Amino acid sequence: MTQSDETTPANLQKTRTGLSRVWHATGYSLAGLRAGWGEPAFRQEALLAMVMLPAAFWLGKSWLEIAVLCASVVLVMVVELLNTAVEAAIDRIGPEWHDLSKRSKDMGSAAVLLSLMLCAGIWAAALIHRF
């Protein structure tokens, strides 16, 4: 191992600071959103969000209600992206069936289900309160 191998970081992002780090991190985040768009479930949730987020401003009576309605929609999308990341990491390890891989994927799916139930409950309560 040479001297330069010992001092070269494995991840250049770790050496960046300031605006350079923010700029590159933003690029990675946008790449993640593009990758998420390739997943049918995330695409469906994003399209629904395009309807539900503006509807939150009509349905909510205060800034707090609007914020909770919007947050519940965004939470579903965040959990879906995390679930997709877990599935991709598990698939990267290997395609063969393994009990721990199944558990990981099932728990990610359960997290998405819980976030969807929370979102549905919040929106149902807001609709009942409105009408």
N, C-alpha and C positions, 0 to 999 in steps of 0.2 A: 504494500500500500504506500503510495507516495504522499508527500506533504500536502499537495493540493487536494487529493482525495479525502484526506482527513478533515480539511477545513471547508470543503464544498458542501453546502447543505443539501439534503435530499429533496427539499421543497423550497424553491426560490421565493414563494409567497411569504415564507417565514422571515426572510431577510428584508422585505419591503417595509417602508414606514410611510406615514403621512398620506398625502393624496395619492401617491403611487399605489399603496396598499388598498385604499378605498376604491380606486379606479379598477384595479385588477379583480378585487373581490366582487365588485358590481358585475363585471364581465362573467365571472364564474356563476353568480346568482342568475343572471339572464340565461346562461347556458343551461342551468338547472331547470328554469321555467320552460325553455324550449324542449328539453328532454321530457319534462312532465307532460307537455302538450301532446307528446307522442303516445301517452297512455290514455286509453278511452275513458276510464273513470275520472281522471283529472280533467280531461277535456269537457266532459259532461258537467262536472262541478264548476268549472270556470265559466262555461256558457250560462249556467243557472245563476252564478254570481253576477254576471253582467245584467241580469234582470233583477235579482234580489237586492243588490246594493243600492241602486237608485230607488227601489220600492221601499227600502228602509227609511228614506227621507220622507216618504209619504205616510208610512205607517207609524213611525215613531212620533210621539208627542213632545219629547224633550231631547236634548242632545244626548242624555244618558241612554234613553231608549234606543235612539238611532245607533249609538256606539255599540250597545249590546247586540242589536240585530246584525250590524255589520261584522262585529267580532265573531259571532257564531258562524257566519258564512265563511269568513277567512280562516277560522280554525279548522273547518272541514277540509279546506284546500291544503293547509299546512300538514295536517295529519295524513292526508292522502299522499303528499310528496314524501313524507317520512316513511310511510308504509312501502311506497315504491322503492325508496332507497334501501330499505331492509331487504326487500325481495331481490333487488339487483345484487346486493352484497352476498346473499345466500346463494343465488344462482352463479355468481362468480366463483364461489368455492367449488361447486360441482353440481351436475344435473341429477345425480343419483338421489334416491329417496333416503332421507334420514329423519329420525324422530325429532331431533333438535331443530332441524331445518323446518319441519312441518310446524312445530310449536312456535317458532319465531314468526313464520308467515301467518299462522292463525292469530297470534296476538296482535300483529300489525293490522290484520283485517278486523279484529274486534275493536281496536282503537278507532278505526274509521267508522265502524258501526256506532260506537258510543258518541263520537262527535256528530254524526248525522242525527242521532236521537236527540242530543242536546239542542242542536240547531232547530230541528222540527218542533221540539217542545217550546223553545223560546218564541219562534214565529207563531205557533198556535196560540200561545198565551197573549201575544201582542195582537193577533187578529181578534181573539175573543174580547180583549179589553177595548179594542177600537170599535167593535160592533156590538 
